[in-house]
Amino acid sequence: MLLPHSGADVAPCSQQEEDVMSRAGVGIVVEKLLTDQNLRIRLALDPLETVAELLLQGLDLTGDEIDLFCRTDPRMWFLGEMAKGEPERHELRRSAFA
């Protein structure tokens, strides 16, 4: 069954264009996680909700990328703080993940 034409022609994206958009989305999420402490904490406490918020902001992620961010050990995003020698803040966060 054919649907009536709406008058709007949309050119399909190639797989390469989708990959580029997705990589850009992953890069933006990683940058945000590395620079935004509140986002890191929200991701650690509720990964699915936090990733959903990022998608609502217009970030483009594939299902596999969404799954990756949701399943990543949240402590990974706090390694920079540990390396900078902020043990007291790290200890507080560690107790929140235990």
PAPALUM-823617 format. One line per 2 residues: number of its first residue (from 1); their letters; for each residue x, y, z negated of N, C-alpha, C. Coordinates in pm, whole numbers. Each point is the difference from the previous one (the first is absolute). Layout:
# residues N
NUM = A = X Y Z X Y Z X Y Z ~ ...
# end
This chain:
# residues 98
1 = ML = 84 -117 0 -84 117 0 89 124 0 ~ -25 90 88 76 124 9 -71 110 -78
3 = LP = 78 77 -70 -54 114 -73 1 121 90 ~ -96 90 -16 1 121 82 124 83 -27
5 = HS = 50 64 103 120 83 -10 -36 129 -69 ~ 79 38 -99 -28 120 -79 52 127 66
7 = GA = 78 -15 105 55 118 66 140 33 -49 ~ 43 -60 -110 134 26 -53 91 -115 37
9 = DV = 106 29 72 97 -103 35 117 6 -99 ~ 31 -112 -57 110 -8 -95 102 -96 57
11 = AP = 120 49 17 107 -85 51 47 -92 -111 ~ 7 -129 25 46 -91 -105 148 24 -31
13 = CS = 33 -14 -125 140 14 -42 75 -127 38 ~ 121 17 42 84 -117 25 52 -51 -134
15 = QQ = 47 -123 -3 56 -58 -122 118 83 -48 ~ 79 51 94 117 81 -37 -44 129 -68
17 = EE = -106 64 50 -49 123 -62 -53 -28 -140 ~ -69 -113 -17 -51 -36 -132 115 -27 -96
19 = DV = 106 -67 47 116 -28 -85 67 129 -45 ~ 12 96 90 63 128 -34 -83 74 -104
21 = MS = -133 2 19 -87 67 -97 9 -68 -136 ~ 1 -133 0 7 -74 -123 132 23 -72
23 = RA = 110 -4 74 131 27 -61 3 139 -63 ~ -60 95 68 -4 136 -56 -79 0 -130
25 = GV = -110 -74 -3 -81 -9 -122 77 -63 -114 ~ 72 -107 28 81 -66 -103 107 97 -51
27 = GI = 66 70 90 102 96 -41 -56 109 -90 ~ -118 47 32 -63 105 -82 -32 -54 -138
29 = VV = -55 -122 -6 -34 -59 -130 127 -20 -83 ~ 104 -53 60 126 -21 -73 54 133 -52
31 = EK = 1 102 85 48 132 -43 -82 53 -116 ~ -132 -14 9 -87 47 -109 29 -76 -129
33 = LL = 19 -132 12 26 -79 -120 134 36 -63 ~ 98 33 82 131 35 -53 4 139 -63
35 = TD = -91 86 41 5 140 -48 -114 37 -94 ~ -103 -82 -11 -118 37 -79 -18 -99 -115
37 = QN = 41 41 -117 -7 -87 -118 -143 -42 -30 ~ -96 91 11 -139 -34 -28 -52 -107 95
39 = LR = 40 9 127 -42 -101 97 60 -136 -35 ~ 127 -2 -43 63 -126 -40 -75 -63 -117
41 = IR = -35 81 -97 -72 -52 -116 -137 -52 41 ~ -72 76 83 -132 -45 47 12 -131 78
43 = LA = 103 -12 84 20 -123 76 27 -117 -94 ~ 77 24 -104 31 -107 -96 -125 -45 -75
45 = LD = -86 94 -34 -119 -33 -78 -113 -57 85 ~ -17 52 122 -110 -47 86 43 12 146
47 = PL = 75 -98 49 55 8 136 -106 14 108 ~ -105 -79 -8 -102 3 106 -69 136 8
49 = ET = -36 54 -113 -66 131 -3 94 109 52 ~ 126 -7 -38 97 101 42 23 -5 151
51 = VA = 15 -120 55 19 -14 144 -126 44 73 ~ -117 -30 -55 -125 45 61 -6 152 7
53 = EL = 45 67 -106 3 146 0 92 53 110 ~ 115 -65 18 93 42 105 -63 -18 138
55 = LL = -73 -108 19 -68 -22 129 -107 106 23 ~ -71 37 -106 -102 105 13 61 136 33
57 = QG = 127 18 -36 70 123 35 45 0 146 ~ -22 -112 69 31 -5 142 125 -77 37
59 = LD = 66 -62 -98 118 -78 32 -40 -126 73 ~ 79 -38 99 -30 -115 84 88 -117 -41
61 = LT = -61 -104 -57 72 -119 -40 -73 -123 52 ~ 75 -101 38 -61 -126 42 -42 -79 -124
63 = GD = -76 -104 21 -41 -86 -111 119 -60 -73 ~ 101 -43 77 121 -57 -61 73 104 -85
65 = EI = 5 124 47 69 106 -75 -77 34 -128 ~ -131 2 10 -83 24 -120 28 -110 -102
67 = DL = 0 -124 47 27 -114 -87 139 11 -63 ~ 97 41 79 137 14 -51 7 103 -113
69 = FC = -61 117 19 4 102 -105 -75 -46 -125 ~ -108 -74 19 -79 -48 -114 71 -111 -78
71 = RT = 84 -78 69 66 -113 -64 142 30 -46 ~ 55 113 37 137 35 -40 7 19 -151
73 = DP = 104 -52 -59 21 19 -144 14 150 -26 ~ -90 59 -79 1 146 -20 128 52 -64
75 = RM = 71 -86 -70 125 45 -64 102 44 104 ~ -12 -53 121 94 36 107 -1 152 25
77 = WF = -115 63 -10 -11 142 30 59 87 -110 ~ 35 -60 -114 59 75 -110 150 -22 -13
79 = LG = 59 -75 92 143 -29 -7 86 125 8 ~ -43 99 75 76 125 11 13 70 -133
81 = EM = -106 -2 -79 5 63 -131 95 -76 -93 ~ -1 -133 11 90 -79 -83 144 28 38
83 = AK = 28 16 128 136 25 46 49 139 -42 ~ -93 93 -15 37 136 -41 25 10 -150
85 = GE = -25 -109 -71 26 2 -144 -113 61 -79 ~ -120 -38 30 -115 48 -76 -61 -118 -77
87 = PE = 79 -63 -89 -47 -122 -65 -122 20 -88 ~ -11 114 -66 -113 19 -90 -132 0 77
89 = RH = -3 62 118 -121 0 82 -25 -140 56 ~ 110 -69 36 -13 -136 53 -59 -93 -105
91 = EL = 45 12 -125 -50 -87 -106 -150 19 -20 ~ -47 123 7 -143 25 -12 -78 -66 112
93 = RR = 50 10 121 -68 -60 114 6 -152 -5 ~ 113 -54 -44 14 -145 -4 -107 -59 -91
95 = SA = -28 65 -112 -102 -51 -91 -138 5 65 ~ -23 91 93 -129 9 68 -18 -114 99
97 = FA = 110 -58 53 -8 -108 98 3 -137 -64 ~ 34 -6 -128 16 -131 -66 -134 -64 -30
# end
